[in-house]
Amino acid sequence: IFITQLKKKYKKIYLEHLSLKNKRLFKSLYKKYFLELSDKKSFNQKLIEKILKKFFLKKEKVKFLICTDSNIIGFLIVNFVKNIYEENVCYVNDFYIMKEFRKNGYATDVINKFIKELKKKHIKELRLEILNKNYLAKKFWNQFKLYKKSTNYFIKVR
């Protein structure tokens, strides 16, 4: 857990490990996130519940709530692995800031601090996947000197 002093609307922003006490809140945030990612027609409440049920069983994922001094404004989900060179690597699985808190620099502040923490822990890379159509995410992540190491492709199996 870390704290950054901000010269914005809130005095501090920090990551808090997801715990049982804030599980319900996380679920509602995740539903918002899922709704934003999907089109309204394909939104499926039962699917989200199924995903969330499995999600809490996955111990390899580290789940954080992004908090200000008075609000929970989003979440960050990562996992840590070793690459083929046996170096520690962190993958961003999901990163979400609620719409009403965007464009205030919170996401940038959180990721900058998170990267500093990764350096302290000798993590060599922060990896992520960005959907081709997500131009805002590309713009956001490019400020951290994002570079393309590989390209992911997929084959639809019918």
Secondary structure, DSSP 4 states (H G I P E B T S, - for coil): --EEE-SSSSSEEEEEE--GGGHHHHHHHHHHHHHHHS-GGG--HHHHHHHHHHHTT-TTEEEEEEEESS-EEEEEEEEEEE-TTS-EEEEEEEEEE-GGGTTSSHHHHHHHHHHHHHHHTT--EEE----TT-HHHHHHHHTT--------------
